[in-house]
Amino acid sequence: MGIRKQLITGGTSFILLLLLYSCSQTKNISKQATTFLFSDSAIKASHIGISIYSPAKKKLLYTHNADKYFTPASNTKLFTLYAGMKYLGDSLTSLKYFVSNDSLYLVPTGDPTLLHPYFTYQPVISFLKTNQLPVTFIETNFKTEKYGRGWAWDDCNETFMPERSAFPIYGNLIKITATNNTTTTFPNVSKAKIILSIDSSIENAVIKRSIIDNIFNVVLTNKKDSIEKETPFTTNGIETAVNILRQDFPLIGSIKKEINPISRQYKIIKSTKADSLFKNMMHRSDNFFAEQTLLMSSNEKLGYMNEKDLIDTLLASELKDMPQKIQWIDGSGLSRYNLFTPNSFVYILHKMKNEFGIERLKTILPTGGEGTLKNYYLNDRNFIYAKTGSLSNNSSLSGFLITKKGELLIFSILVNNYITGATPVRRAIEQFLESVRNDN
């Protein structure tokens, strides 16, 4: 009885000590938020939400507007990452195919790595090199639009907004090099037209594409000017990609739509490791990889590519216990219709940690000095693993932080509607998180 009493007394003392320590942490973090965030001139006039959670204590240590809604920008990619890790397996499915009547039928699956310069492993190209049969592409499973809902239409010329498609190639980008009398393109996009002109009234050379076709207007400032730029091409479904491949593989023939496809035994071509795509997506905050990841996840889960249907499925199943209802529109965060709370990002990060493990996430998310954090958190690296988010007047950062005492914290900081540049906001967040790291 005496030993039992000691255990009970000791346990109660430990719990009280833990509660006192948690209260002390909360006070520390509150003070640090006031010092480094709320008093910062760049943030004062903006809207800010903060959520910091301790998995070990199973407690929210600090919140400020944590249940309010913000435009998260590329923090949206954390939810896309969850979908990809949940459904895409170890390696990406690059193509499905079957042979019938001495012909090869190929079904695209949305894999963005085909002939992409970041990925040297190209099994689809190797497969086509050994093929001796006539090839037909089947386009049946792309059930969405080339642009996401709420994307800015005038960004269609920017490298960060390629079209989504069932069969991406070269990242759905064309590189145009132009001087006063010559132009070159790579890859060779059939039916592309380059119109070259000179306009001395503009400050910098520009390349603008018609939003509906592959007509590129290249405007130089003078006869000696030149420009080299990657810009999205119009995919026309899978037509542009198939035409590019047809130049090297003449056995490629028509594109068909099977309205009522019969049950088939598909064979599968696998491409790169999924985590290699995820790392590129998160380190570079690559919108194209994110959109295609969500579409591939939809194809694996639902049998067709539609981001809205997959999002609805996830919210009704795997993510049904979220702390607040969210408005999740696209895979990349380009849409300003996205609305998330800081608590929702803490939730998805905690869920990923539990389901996939923190060590795997450390290899996917950038730390200080890497990727989108390459100029931040340089004094003491490897204590933060996080995803940035940036749209005009909006910045966000959500991820994992390891304190000097070795405690893992999950955090989300969303800042909207500031009128300064993004750098002062990011630096204020950096100072705040470094103080949380050092003093807790």
C-alpha positions as CSV (number, residue, x, y, z in Angstrom):
1,M,0.0,0.0,0.0
2,G,2.9,2.4,0.8
3,I,4.5,1.8,-2.7
4,R,1.2,2.3,-4.4
5,K,0.6,5.5,-2.5
6,Q,4.1,6.7,-3.6
7,L,3.3,6.0,-7.3
8,I,0.0,7.8,-7.1
9,T,1.6,10.8,-5.4
10,G,4.5,10.8,-7.7
11,G,2.3,10.6,-10.8
12,T,0.1,13.4,-9.6
13,S,3.2,15.5,-9.0
14,F,4.4,14.8,-12.5
15,I,1.1,15.8,-14.0
16,L,1.0,19.0,-12.1
17,L,4.6,19.7,-13.1
18,L,3.7,19.1,-16.8
19,L,0.7,21.4,-16.6
20,L,2.8,24.1,-15.0
21,Y,5.4,23.7,-17.7
22,S,2.8,23.9,-20.4
23,C,1.4,27.1,-19.0
24,S,4.9,28.5,-18.9
25,Q,5.4,27.5,-22.6
26,T,2.1,29.2,-23.5
27,K,3.1,32.4,-21.7
28,N,6.5,32.3,-23.4
29,I,5.0,31.9,-26.9
30,S,2.4,34.5,-26.3
31,K,5.2,37.0,-25.3
32,Q,7.2,36.0,-28.3
33,A,4.3,36.5,-30.6
34,T,3.7,40.0,-29.2
35,T,7.4,40.9,-29.6
36,F,8.1,39.5,-33.0
37,L,4.8,39.4,-34.8
38,F,2.1,41.7,-33.4
39,S,4.6,44.6,-33.0
40,D,6.1,44.2,-36.4
41,S,5.2,47.1,-38.8
42,A,4.7,44.8,-41.7
43,I,2.2,42.6,-39.9
44,K,0.3,45.2,-37.8
45,A,-2.2,46.1,-40.5
46,S,-2.6,42.6,-41.8
47,H,-4.6,39.6,-40.6
48,I,-2.6,36.8,-38.9
49,G,-3.5,33.4,-37.5
50,I,-1.3,31.1,-35.4
51,S,-1.6,27.6,-34.2
52,I,1.2,25.7,-32.3
53,Y,0.6,22.1,-31.1
54,S,2.6,19.7,-29.0
55,P,2.0,16.1,-30.1
56,A,3.8,14.8,-26.9
57,K,1.5,16.8,-24.6
58,K,-1.5,16.4,-27.0
59,K,-2.2,20.1,-26.4
60,L,-2.5,23.3,-28.4
61,L,0.2,25.4,-26.7
62,Y,-0.8,28.7,-28.4
63,T,-3.5,29.9,-30.8
64,H,-4.4,33.3,-32.3
65,N,-7.2,33.4,-34.8
66,A,-6.5,29.7,-35.3
67,D,-10.0,28.8,-36.2
68,K,-10.4,31.8,-38.6
69,Y,-10.1,31.4,-42.4
70,F,-7.2,32.6,-44.5
71,T,-6.0,32.4,-48.1
72,P,-3.1,29.8,-47.6
73,A,-1.4,30.1,-51.0
74,S,1.0,27.1,-51.4
75,N,0.4,25.8,-47.9
76,T,-2.5,24.1,-49.8
77,K,0.2,21.7,-51.1
78,L,0.4,20.1,-47.7
79,F,-3.1,18.7,-48.3
80,T,-2.1,17.6,-51.8
81,L,0.9,15.9,-50.3
82,Y,-1.3,13.9,-48.0
83,A,-3.4,12.8,-51.0
84,G,-0.3,11.7,-52.9
85,M,1.3,9.9,-50.0
86,K,-2.1,8.2,-49.3
87,Y,-2.8,7.0,-52.8
88,L,0.2,7.0,-55.1
89,G,2.2,4.2,-53.5
90,D,6.0,3.9,-53.7
91,S,6.3,4.7,-57.4
92,L,4.2,6.7,-59.9
93,T,2.0,5.0,-62.4
94,S,3.2,6.5,-65.7
95,L,1.0,4.7,-68.2
96,K,-1.5,1.9,-68.4
97,Y,-1.6,-0.2,-71.6
98,F,-3.1,-3.3,-73.2
99,V,-2.6,-5.1,-76.5
100,S,-5.6,-5.9,-78.8
101,N,-5.7,-7.0,-82.4
102,D,-2.0,-6.6,-82.8
103,S,-2.1,-3.0,-81.7
104,L,-0.8,-1.3,-78.5
105,Y,-3.3,0.9,-76.6
106,L,-1.9,3.5,-74.1
107,V,-3.9,5.2,-71.4
108,P,-2.3,8.3,-69.8
109,T,-2.5,8.7,-66.0
110,G,-1.3,12.3,-65.4
111,D,2.3,11.5,-64.6
112,P,4.2,14.9,-64.8
113,T,7.7,13.4,-65.1
114,L,7.6,12.4,-68.8
115,L,10.7,14.0,-70.4
116,H,10.8,16.5,-67.6
117,P,14.4,17.8,-67.1
118,Y,14.3,17.0,-63.4
119,F,13.8,13.3,-63.9
120,T,16.3,11.2,-65.9
121,Y,14.5,7.9,-65.4
122,Q,12.2,7.6,-68.5
123,P,10.6,4.2,-68.7
124,V,7.8,5.3,-71.1
125,I,10.4,6.3,-73.6
126,S,12.3,3.1,-73.2
127,F,9.1,1.2,-73.6
128,L,8.2,3.0,-76.9
129,K,11.7,2.4,-78.2
130,T,11.2,-1.4,-78.0
131,N,7.6,-1.4,-79.2
132,Q,6.9,-2.8,-82.7
133,L,3.1,-2.4,-82.7
134,P,0.9,0.4,-84.0
135,V,0.1,2.7,-81.1
136,T,-3.3,4.2,-80.2
137,F,-3.7,6.6,-77.3
138,I,-7.0,6.4,-75.4
139,E,-8.2,9.7,-73.7
140,T,-11.1,8.8,-71.4
141,N,-10.1,9.6,-67.8
142,F,-9.5,13.4,-67.8
143,K,-12.7,14.8,-66.3
144,T,-11.7,18.3,-65.4
145,E,-10.4,21.6,-66.9
146,K,-6.9,22.6,-67.9
147,Y,-7.0,25.5,-65.4
148,G,-8.1,25.4,-61.8
149,R,-11.1,27.3,-60.5
150,G,-10.1,30.8,-59.4
151,W,-6.8,30.9,-61.3
152,A,-5.8,34.2,-62.7
153,W,-6.3,34.1,-66.5
154,D,-3.5,36.6,-67.2
155,D,-1.0,34.2,-65.7
156,C,-1.3,31.7,-68.5
157,N,2.0,32.8,-69.9
158,E,3.9,32.3,-66.6
159,T,6.1,29.2,-66.0
160,F,4.3,28.7,-62.6
161,M,1.0,28.0,-64.3
162,P,1.2,25.3,-67.0
163,E,-2.0,23.7,-68.1
164,R,-3.1,20.5,-66.3
165,S,-3.4,17.5,-68.6
166,A,-3.8,13.7,-68.6
167,F,-0.5,13.3,-70.5
168,P,2.0,16.0,-69.6
169,I,5.3,16.2,-71.5
170,Y,8.3,18.4,-70.8
171,G,6.4,19.9,-67.9
172,N,3.9,21.3,-70.5
173,L,6.5,24.1,-71.1
174,I,8.2,25.3,-74.3
175,K,11.5,27.2,-74.3
176,I,11.6,30.0,-76.8
177,T,14.9,31.7,-77.7
178,A,14.6,34.8,-79.9
179,T,16.9,37.4,-81.4
180,N,16.1,40.1,-83.8
181,N,15.8,37.7,-86.8
182,T,15.8,34.2,-85.5
183,T,13.7,32.1,-83.1
184,T,14.2,28.5,-81.8
185,T,11.9,26.4,-79.7
186,F,12.3,23.3,-77.6
187,P,10.5,21.0,-77.7
188,N,9.2,21.2,-81.3
189,V,5.5,21.8,-80.7
190,S,3.6,21.1,-83.9
191,K,1.3,23.9,-85.2
192,A,3.1,26.4,-82.9
193,K,3.6,29.8,-84.5
194,I,6.1,32.4,-83.4
195,I,5.4,36.0,-84.3
196,L,8.5,38.2,-83.8
197,S,8.3,42.0,-83.6
198,I,10.1,45.0,-82.1
199,D,8.6,47.7,-79.8
200,S,11.0,50.3,-78.5
201,S,8.4,51.7,-76.1
202,I,8.6,48.7,-73.8
203,E,11.3,48.2,-71.1
204,N,11.9,44.4,-71.4
205,A,11.3,41.8,-74.1
206,V,8.2,39.7,-73.5
207,I,6.7,36.5,-74.8
208,K,2.9,36.2,-74.8
209,R,0.8,33.3,-75.9
210,S,-2.8,33.3,-77.0
211,I,-4.9,31.7,-74.3
212,I,-6.6,29.3,-76.8
213,D,-3.8,28.2,-79.1
214,N,0.0,27.9,-79.6
215,I,0.6,31.3,-81.2
216,F,3.4,33.0,-79.4
217,N,4.1,36.8,-79.8
218,V,7.7,37.6,-79.1
219,V,8.3,41.3,-78.6
220,L,11.9,42.6,-78.4
221,T,12.8,46.2,-77.4
222,N,15.3,46.7,-80.3
223,K,17.1,44.9,-83.1
224,K,19.9,43.8,-80.7
225,D,17.7,42.5,-78.0
226,S,17.1,38.8,-77.2
227,I,15.1,36.7,-74.9
228,E,15.1,33.1,-73.7
229,K,12.1,32.0,-71.6
230,E,10.0,28.9,-70.8
231,T,6.3,29.5,-71.2
232,P,3.3,27.1,-71.1
233,F,2.0,25.7,-74.4
234,T,-1.6,24.7,-75.1
235,T,-2.0,21.0,-74.5
236,N,-5.2,20.5,-76.5
237,G,-6.0,17.6,-74.2
238,I,-3.3,15.0,-75.0
239,E,-3.0,16.1,-78.6
240,T,0.1,18.3,-78.3
241,A,2.0,15.7,-76.2
242,V,1.2,12.9,-78.7
243,N,2.3,15.0,-81.6
244,I,5.6,15.7,-79.9
245,L,6.2,12.0,-79.3
246,R,5.1,11.1,-82.8
247,Q,8.1,12.9,-84.2
248,D,10.4,10.2,-82.8
249,F,8.0,7.3,-82.7
250,P,6.2,7.1,-86.1
251,L,4.2,4.0,-85.0
252,I,2.1,6.4,-82.8
253,G,-1.2,6.8,-84.6
254,S,-4.6,8.1,-83.5
255,I,-6.2,9.3,-80.3
256,K,-9.5,7.7,-79.4
257,K,-12.1,8.2,-76.8
258,E,-13.6,4.9,-75.6
259,I,-17.2,5.9,-74.5
260,N,-18.0,2.4,-73.1
261,P,-14.6,0.7,-72.5
262,I,-14.9,-3.0,-71.8
263,S,-13.3,-4.5,-68.8
264,R,-9.6,-5.0,-69.5
265,Q,-6.5,-6.3,-67.9
266,Y,-4.2,-3.3,-68.0
267,K,-0.5,-3.6,-67.6
268,I,1.3,-0.7,-65.9
269,I,4.5,1.2,-66.5
270,K,5.9,2.7,-63.3
271,S,8.2,5.7,-63.4
272,T,10.0,7.6,-60.6
273,K,9.7,7.1,-56.9
274,A,6.8,9.1,-55.5
275,D,8.9,10.7,-52.8
276,S,11.2,12.1,-55.5
277,L,8.2,13.9,-57.0
278,F,6.9,15.0,-53.6
279,K,10.3,16.5,-52.6
280,N,10.5,18.5,-55.9
281,M,7.0,19.7,-55.3
282,M,7.6,20.9,-51.8
283,H,11.1,22.2,-52.1
284,R,10.4,24.2,-55.3
285,S,6.7,24.8,-54.4
286,D,6.0,23.5,-57.9
287,N,2.4,24.2,-58.8
288,F,2.5,21.9,-61.9
289,F,3.7,18.9,-59.8
290,A,1.1,19.6,-57.2
291,E,-1.8,19.8,-59.6
292,Q,-0.7,16.6,-61.4
293,T,-0.2,14.9,-58.0
294,L,-3.8,15.6,-57.1
295,L,-5.0,14.4,-60.5
296,M,-3.0,11.2,-60.3
297,S,-4.3,10.6,-56.8
298,S,-7.8,11.0,-58.2
299,N,-7.1,8.5,-61.0
300,E,-5.8,5.9,-58.5
301,K,-8.7,6.4,-56.0
302,L,-11.6,7.1,-58.3
303,G,-10.5,5.8,-61.7
304,Y,-10.5,9.2,-63.4
305,M,-8.9,12.6,-63.0
306,N,-11.0,15.2,-61.2
307,E,-9.6,17.3,-58.3
308,K,-13.0,18.3,-57.0
309,D,-14.3,14.7,-56.7
310,L,-11.2,13.6,-55.0
311,I,-11.3,16.5,-52.6
312,D,-14.9,15.8,-51.8
313,T,-14.1,12.1,-51.2
314,L,-11.2,13.0,-48.9
315,L,-13.2,15.5,-46.9
316,A,-16.0,12.9,-46.4
317,S,-13.7,10.1,-45.4
318,E,-10.0,10.4,-44.4
319,L,-10.4,14.0,-43.4
320,K,-13.9,14.0,-41.9
321,D,-12.7,14.8,-38.4
322,M,-11.0,18.1,-39.3
323,P,-11.4,20.8,-36.6
324,Q,-13.0,23.3,-39.1
325,K,-14.6,22.8,-42.4
326,I,-12.3,24.0,-45.2
327,Q,-12.8,25.3,-48.7
328,W,-10.2,23.3,-50.7
329,I,-10.2,24.1,-54.5
330,D,-7.0,23.1,-56.2
331,G,-3.8,21.2,-55.7
332,S,-1.3,24.0,-55.8
333,G,-2.9,26.9,-53.9
334,L,-3.0,29.2,-57.0
335,S,-6.7,29.7,-56.4
336,R,-7.7,32.5,-54.1
337,Y,-10.9,30.6,-53.5
338,N,-9.0,28.3,-51.1
339,L,-9.9,29.0,-47.5
340,F,-8.1,27.2,-44.6
341,T,-7.5,27.8,-40.9
342,P,-4.2,27.5,-39.1
343,N,-5.7,24.6,-37.1
344,S,-6.4,22.7,-40.3
345,F,-2.7,22.7,-41.2
346,V,-1.7,21.6,-37.8
347,Y,-4.3,18.8,-38.2
348,I,-3.0,17.6,-41.6
349,L,0.7,17.8,-40.5
350,H,-0.2,15.8,-37.3
351,K,-2.1,13.2,-39.4
352,M,0.8,12.8,-41.8
353,K,3.3,12.4,-39.0
354,N,1.1,9.7,-37.5
355,E,0.4,7.9,-40.8
356,F,3.7,8.3,-42.6
357,G,6.3,9.1,-40.0
358,I,8.3,12.2,-39.2
359,E,11.5,10.9,-40.7
360,R,9.9,10.4,-44.1
361,L,8.4,13.9,-43.9
362,K,11.9,15.4,-43.1
363,T,13.1,14.1,-46.4
364,I,10.2,15.7,-48.3
365,L,9.9,19.1,-46.6
366,P,12.7,21.7,-46.9
367,T,14.6,22.8,-43.9
368,G,16.6,26.0,-43.3
369,G,18.9,26.8,-46.3
370,E,17.0,24.5,-48.7
371,G,14.3,25.0,-51.4
372,T,12.0,27.9,-50.6
373,L,13.7,28.3,-47.2
374,K,17.2,28.7,-48.8
375,N,17.6,32.2,-47.4
376,Y,16.0,31.5,-44.0
377,Y,16.8,29.7,-40.8
378,L,20.5,29.5,-41.6
379,N,21.9,30.0,-38.1
380,D,20.7,26.6,-36.8
381,R,19.4,24.3,-39.5
382,N,17.5,21.1,-39.2
383,F,15.2,22.3,-36.5
384,I,12.5,23.3,-38.9
385,Y,10.8,21.4,-41.7
386,A,8.1,23.4,-43.3
387,K,6.1,24.5,-46.4
388,T,6.0,28.1,-47.5
389,G,3.1,29.8,-49.2
390,S,3.1,33.0,-51.2
391,L,0.6,35.0,-53.2
392,S,0.5,38.7,-53.6
393,N,-0.1,40.2,-50.1
394,N,-0.3,36.7,-48.5
395,S,2.4,34.6,-46.8
396,S,2.2,31.4,-44.9
397,L,4.4,28.9,-43.2
398,S,3.4,25.6,-41.7
399,G,5.4,22.6,-40.6
400,F,7.4,21.0,-37.8
401,L,9.8,22.7,-35.3
402,I,12.2,21.0,-32.9
403,T,12.9,23.0,-29.8
404,K,16.3,23.2,-28.1
405,K,14.9,20.8,-25.5
406,G,14.1,18.3,-28.2
407,E,10.4,18.7,-28.2
408,L,8.6,18.4,-31.6
409,L,6.0,21.1,-32.2
410,I,3.6,21.4,-35.1
411,F,2.9,25.0,-36.2
412,S,1.0,27.0,-38.8
413,I,1.3,30.8,-39.3
414,L,-0.9,32.4,-42.0
415,V,-0.6,36.1,-42.8
416,N,-3.0,37.8,-45.2
417,N,-3.6,41.3,-46.7
418,Y,-0.4,43.1,-45.8
419,I,0.7,45.9,-48.1
420,T,4.5,45.6,-47.8
421,G,6.6,43.1,-49.7
422,A,6.7,39.4,-48.5
423,T,10.3,39.6,-47.1
424,P,9.6,41.6,-44.0
425,V,6.7,39.3,-43.1
426,R,8.9,36.2,-43.6
427,R,11.7,37.7,-41.5
428,A,9.3,38.4,-38.7
429,I,8.0,34.9,-38.8
430,E,11.6,33.6,-38.8
431,Q,12.5,35.6,-35.7
432,F,9.3,34.4,-33.9
433,L,10.0,30.7,-34.7
434,E,13.7,31.0,-33.7
435,S,12.7,32.4,-30.4
436,V,10.1,29.6,-29.9
437,R,12.9,27.2,-30.7
438,N,15.4,28.7,-28.3
439,D,13.2,29.4,-25.3
440,N,10.9,26.4,-25.0
